[in-house]
Amino acid sequence: MKRIRPEAVRDFLSRQASRRAGRDVVLYVHDVYLSLEETAVLLSQGADPEELPRRTIFTLYSAQAGLPFAFLLVEPVKAGGPESLERLRDRLDAFGVSRPTVISSTLFADRRSVSWMLRNGWHFILSSRHPVETFEAYFGKLRFPSGDEALGEPWRRNPLLGIDEQTRVLRWETPGRDGGPSKLRRLWAHGYYDPGFALAASPDASGRRTIPSLLGDYGETPVTYYHTIAGGLVSRYGVRLMPNALAWSSVRNRGFSMLLTNSEKEAFAAANAFRRQDFQYDLFSNLAERFYLRPFSYGGSEPEGVLLAQVFLQFLGLVFFDATRKEHSKSGLWAEMYHTSLLDELDTIQRYTQPGKGARVSALTPYQKEIYGKLGVRPPGSGRGR
């Protein structure tokens, strides 16, 4: 870890940005908390969820390449707002990024932030912590679908997600620059309703229908805390169809969740773009579970430098994962197995050194060879790969 210097990390990310950034950049926002056990202890002791030790990670993706090319690790961004966006814009300038698409489940969904992004030409896909109240503020009383009503307007059944969805258009008033006249801009509000909610919910003492939680009163727990146990809806191949943030939002909001966007005009497209955030959270939470804010023993390394080095290594893992996922999708293997299942299948292959004969690769099963063939890659041990 001591050999991974901050300046070397910045240089690597700058070179990747010059190659891959392009015009369309997607920026994912997520926080890294303490480990599950440590967070539970702090919450049980009455800690304020907003004050838990954490960092905010911004991961930058090239929409054209479909790969991450940089990240920013900053102090926790607690409330968002134009001030935070101004600082973020200054940081993005170093990568040559001026107008990203922001995808966030916890930040920048407030009115001032949305107006700032509209005024500065940024795109966004944002979830609301209070989707029912937000929806009703613009469109009136929210009527949840029931029975055949789910198939009528304005609700539509999405067979891919197994939920009901609707899309409304709203006119958002944005203050003009330098005191100029305000402008009305068009946004899309996508609403999602899980019909299984009525089956799982039960009335509490006050008569309000709730879903029992493994963690007690989920109303007092940060949203990201739930990602570690929220599974969402799963397809036959193990793909999480419903993003975790939306799945747990529906748990807390009578089966309803919502995305606000000026980027994706279709409800499924917005949810699908939002879903990529799940894997990033899982990956960086693995870092949190093992290293984040624990005692360090790296002999002279400052904790901040070690943390940056660990985030950098996890980021490289994200790059490799997305690169192999692209080949997985192109090959048609997606219809047979989910990507993590594919990696698990190939994870049994071992490379070892045999005395007098150099490096050798363990024997591959016929199925492993078939997978490599479909990926268009030579199996290990058979010569130089593609």
C-alpha positions in Angstrom: 0.0 0.0 0.0 2.9 2.4 0.7 3.9 2.2 -2.9 0.6 3.6 -4.2 1.1 7.3 -4.0 -1.7 9.9 -4.3 0.0 11.6 -7.2 0.4 8.3 -9.1 -3.3 7.7 -8.6 -4.2 11.1 -9.9 -1.9 10.7 -12.9 -3.5 7.3 -13.8 -7.0 8.7 -13.5 -6.2 11.8 -15.6 -4.7 9.6 -18.4 -7.8 7.4 -18.3 -10.1 10.5 -18.5 -8.2 11.9 -21.5 -8.8 8.6 -23.3 -12.4 7.7 -22.3 -14.3 10.7 -20.9 -15.8 11.9 -24.2 -19.0 14.1 -24.2 -21.4 11.8 -22.3 -20.2 11.0 -18.8 -22.3 9.4 -16.1 -21.5 10.2 -12.5 -22.7 7.8 -9.8 -22.9 9.1 -6.2 -22.8 6.8 -3.1 -21.6 6.9 0.5 -19.4 4.4 2.2 -20.4 3.8 5.8 -18.8 1.7 8.6 -19.2 -2.0 8.6 -22.7 -3.4 9.3 -21.9 -4.5 12.8 -20.2 -1.2 13.8 -23.0 0.9 12.3 -25.7 -1.2 14.1 -23.8 -0.6 17.4 -23.6 3.2 16.8 -27.3 3.4 15.9 -28.3 1.3 19.0 -26.4 3.8 21.1 -28.5 6.7 19.7 -26.0 8.0 17.1 -27.4 10.4 14.5 -27.4 8.6 11.1 -26.3 11.7 9.3 -23.3 12.0 11.5 -22.0 8.4 11.1 -18.3 8.4 9.8 -18.4 7.9 6.1 -17.1 9.2 2.8 -18.8 10.1 -0.5 -17.5 8.4 -3.7 -18.2 9.8 -7.1 -17.6 7.2 -9.9 -17.3 8.5 -13.5 -18.4 6.3 -16.4 -17.9 6.8 -20.1 -21.3 6.3 -21.7 -19.7 5.5 -25.0 -17.1 3.0 -23.7 -19.4 1.7 -21.0 -16.5 1.6 -18.5 -15.5 3.6 -15.4 -12.5 5.8 -15.9 -12.1 7.9 -12.7 -13.4 8.4 -9.2 -13.5 11.1 -6.6 -13.2 10.4 -2.9 -14.4 13.3 -0.8 -15.6 14.2 2.7 -19.2 13.3 3.2 -21.6 15.4 1.2 -24.4 15.7 3.8 -27.2 17.8 2.2 -26.1 18.4 -1.4 -27.2 21.8 -2.6 -25.7 24.2 -5.1 -22.7 24.8 -2.9 -21.7 21.1 -3.1 -22.4 21.0 -6.8 -20.1 24.0 -7.3 -17.3 22.3 -5.5 -18.0 19.1 -7.5 -17.8 21.0 -10.8 -14.4 22.4 -9.9 -13.2 18.8 -9.1 -14.6 17.5 -12.4 -12.8 20.2 -14.4 -9.5 18.3 -13.7 -10.9 15.4 -15.7 -12.3 17.6 -18.5 -15.9 16.8 -17.6 -18.3 19.7 -17.7 -21.9 18.4 -18.0 -22.3 14.9 -16.6 -25.4 12.9 -15.9 -25.7 12.5 -12.1 -27.3 9.3 -10.8 -27.9 9.4 -7.0 -30.1 7.8 -4.5 -29.3 10.1 -1.5 -28.0 13.4 -2.7 -29.0 16.4 -4.9 -32.8 15.6 -5.0 -33.7 18.9 -3.3 -35.2 21.8 -5.3 -32.2 24.0 -5.2 -29.9 21.3 -6.5 -32.2 20.3 -9.3 -32.6 24.0 -10.4 -28.8 24.4 -10.4 -28.3 21.3 -12.6 -30.9 22.4 -15.0 -29.5 25.9 -15.2 -25.9 24.5 -15.9 -26.9 21.9 -18.4 -26.4 18.8 -16.3 -28.6 15.7 -16.6 -29.7 13.6 -13.7 -31.7 10.6 -12.5 -32.5 11.0 -8.8 -34.6 9.1 -6.3 -36.6 10.9 -3.6 -36.3 10.0 0.1 -40.0 11.0 0.4 -41.5 9.8 -2.9 -45.1 9.8 -1.9 -45.0 13.4 -0.6 -43.0 14.5 -3.6 -45.3 12.9 -6.1 -48.5 14.3 -4.4 -47.0 17.8 -4.2 -47.0 18.0 -8.0 -49.8 15.6 -9.1 -52.3 15.5 -6.3 -53.5 12.4 -4.3 -51.6 9.2 -5.2 -53.9 6.3 -5.9 -52.2 3.0 -5.6 -53.2 0.4 -8.1 -55.3 -2.6 -7.0 -56.5 -5.6 -9.0 -57.3 -4.9 -12.7 -56.7 -1.2 -12.1 -52.9 -1.9 -12.3 -53.4 -2.6 -16.0 -55.2 0.7 -16.7 -54.1 4.3 -16.9 -52.1 5.8 -15.5 -50.5 2.6 -14.1 -49.0 0.0 -16.5 -47.7 -3.4 -15.6 -44.0 -3.9 -16.5 -43.5 -7.7 -16.9 -39.7 -7.4 -16.9 -39.7 -5.8 -13.4 -42.8 -7.4 -12.1 -44.1 -4.0 -10.9 -46.6 -1.3 -11.9 -45.2 2.0 -13.2 -46.4 5.3 -14.5 -44.7 8.4 -15.9 -45.9 12.0 -15.5 -44.4 15.1 -17.0 -44.0 18.2 -14.9 -42.9 21.8 -15.6 -40.1 22.8 -13.4 -39.5 26.5 -12.8 -35.8 27.4 -12.9 -34.5 30.8 -11.9 -32.8 32.7 -14.7 -29.1 33.6 -14.7 -28.1 36.9 -13.1 -31.6 37.8 -12.1 -33.0 37.1 -15.6 -36.6 35.7 -16.2 -37.4 32.2 -14.9 -37.7 29.3 -17.4 -40.0 26.3 -17.4 -38.3 23.1 -18.1 -39.7 19.7 -18.7 -38.9 16.8 -16.3 -40.2 13.2 -16.1 -41.4 11.7 -12.8 -41.4 7.9 -12.9 -43.4 6.2 -10.3 -43.0 2.5 -9.4 -45.3 0.3 -7.3 -44.6 -3.2 -6.1 -47.9 -5.1 -6.1 -46.4 -7.7 -3.7 -46.3 -5.0 -1.0 -49.9 -5.6 0.0 -49.1 -9.3 0.6 -46.0 -8.6 2.7 -47.3 -5.7 4.7 -49.2 -5.9 8.0 -50.9 -3.1 10.1 -48.9 -1.8 13.1 -50.4 -0.5 16.3 -51.5 2.7 14.7 -53.1 0.9 11.7 -50.4 2.0 9.3 -49.3 -0.9 7.0 -45.6 -1.7 7.4 -43.2 -4.4 6.5 -41.3 -5.9 9.5 -37.6 -5.2 9.3 -34.6 -7.2 10.5 -33.1 -4.0 11.8 -36.1 -2.7 13.8 -37.4 0.8 13.0 -36.2 1.3 9.4 -37.5 4.9 9.5 -34.5 5.9 11.6 -31.9 4.1 9.6 -29.9 5.6 6.7 -31.0 4.4 3.2 -27.6 3.0 2.3 -27.6 0.9 5.5 -30.3 -1.3 3.9 -28.4 -2.0 0.7 -26.4 -4.7 2.4 -29.5 -6.8 3.0 -31.9 -5.6 0.3 -32.1 -8.1 -2.5 -34.7 -6.4 -4.8 -36.6 -8.4 -7.4 -34.5 -11.2 -8.9 -34.8 -12.7 -12.4 -34.4 -16.4 -13.2 -30.7 -15.8 -14.0 -30.1 -14.0 -10.7 -30.2 -10.5 -12.1 -31.5 -7.8 -9.6 -34.1 -6.2 -11.7 -35.3 -3.6 -9.2 -32.5 -1.3 -8.0 -31.9 -1.8 -4.3 -32.5 1.9 -3.5 -35.9 1.7 -5.1 -36.7 -1.6 -3.5 -36.1 -0.3 0.0 -37.8 3.0 -0.8 -40.9 1.0 -1.7 -40.6 -0.9 1.7 -40.6 2.5 3.5 -43.3 4.1 1.4 -46.3 1.8 1.0 -44.8 0.0 -2.0 -44.1 3.2 -3.9 -40.8 4.6 -5.2 -40.0 7.4 -7.6 -37.3 8.7 -10.0 -37.0 12.3 -11.2 -35.1 12.8 -14.4 -34.4 15.1 -17.3 -32.5 12.4 -19.1 -34.5 9.1 -19.4 -38.0 9.4 -20.8 -39.0 5.8 -20.2 -39.6 4.4 -16.7 -37.8 1.1 -17.4 -34.8 2.9 -19.0 -34.4 5.2 -16.0 -34.6 2.2 -13.5 -32.1 0.2 -15.6 -29.6 3.1 -15.6 -30.1 3.5 -11.9 -29.4 -0.2 -11.2 -25.7 -0.1 -12.0 -25.2 1.8 -8.7 -26.0 -1.4 -6.8 -22.8 -3.2 -7.8 -20.6 -0.2 -7.1 -22.1 0.0 -3.6 -21.5 -3.7 -3.0 -17.9 -3.4 -4.2 -17.0 -0.3 -2.1 -18.9 -1.6 0.9 -16.5 -4.6 0.8 -13.8 -2.1 1.3 -15.7 -0.6 4.2 -16.2 -3.9 5.8 -12.5 -4.8 5.7 -10.6 -1.5 6.0 -12.5 1.7 6.3 -12.0 3.6 9.6 -10.3 0.6 11.2 -6.9 0.7 13.0 -4.2 0.7 10.4 -0.9 -1.2 10.7 0.9 -0.4 7.5 4.1 0.8 9.0 4.4 4.5 8.5 1.6 5.0 6.0 -0.9 7.7 6.8 -4.5 6.4 7.1 -5.7 8.8 4.4 -3.1 7.5 1.9 -3.9 3.9 2.8 -7.6 4.6 2.3 -7.0 6.1 -1.1 -4.9 3.1 -2.1 -7.6 0.7 -1.1 -10.3 2.7 -3.0 -8.1 2.8 -6.0 -7.6 -1.0 -6.0 -11.4 -1.5 -5.6 -11.9 0.9 -8.5 -9.6 -1.2 -10.7 -11.7 -4.2 -9.8 -14.8 -2.3 -10.9 -13.0 -1.6 -14.3 -12.1 -5.2 -14.8 -15.6 -6.3 -13.8 -17.3 -4.0 -16.3 -14.9 -4.9 -19.1 -15.6 -8.6 -18.7 -19.4 -7.9 -18.4 -19.3 -6.1 -21.8 -17.8 -9.3 -23.4 -20.3 -11.4 -21.4 -23.1 -9.4 -23.0 -21.7 -9.5 -26.5 -21.2 -13.3 -26.4 -24.8 -14.1 -25.7 -23.9 -15.8 -22.4 -26.1 -13.3 -20.6 -29.1 -15.5 -21.5 -27.6 -18.5 -19.7 -26.1 -17.1 -16.5 -25.6 -13.9 -14.6 -22.2 -12.3 -14.6 -21.3 -13.1 -11.0 -22.2 -16.7 -11.7 -19.9 -16.7 -14.7 -17.0 -15.3 -12.7 -17.7 -17.9 -9.9 -17.5 -20.6 -12.5 -14.1 -19.4 -13.8 -12.8 -18.6 -10.3 -11.8 -22.2 -9.7 -9.0 -22.0 -12.3 -5.6 -21.7 -10.6 -2.2 -20.7 -11.7 0.7 -22.3 -9.9 4.5 -22.8 -10.3 5.8 -26.3 -10.9 9.5 -26.8 -10.1 11.5 -27.1 -13.3 8.6 -26.4 -15.6 7.6 -22.8 -14.8 4.0 -21.5 -14.4 1.2 -24.0 -15.1 -2.6 -23.7 -15.1 -4.9 -26.2 -13.5 -7.0 -28.4 -15.7 -10.1 -26.7 -17.1 -13.5 -28.4 -17.2 -15.3 -28.8 -20.5 -17.8 -26.1 -19.5 -15.1 -23.6 -18.6 -13.5 -24.2 -22.1 -16.9 -23.6 -23.6 -17.3 -20.3 -21.8 -13.9 -19.1 -23.0 -14.9 -20.1 -26.5 -18.1 -18.1 -26.4 -16.2 -15.1 -25.1 -13.8 -15.4 -28.0 -10.8 -15.7 -25.6 -8.2 -18.5 -25.6 -8.4 -20.6 -22.4 -5.5 -20.1 -19.9 -2.6 -22.3 -20.7 -3.3 -22.6 -24.4 -1.1 -19.8 -25.6 -1.3 -16.0 -25.8 -4.9 -14.7 -25.3 -6.7 -12.2 -27.4 
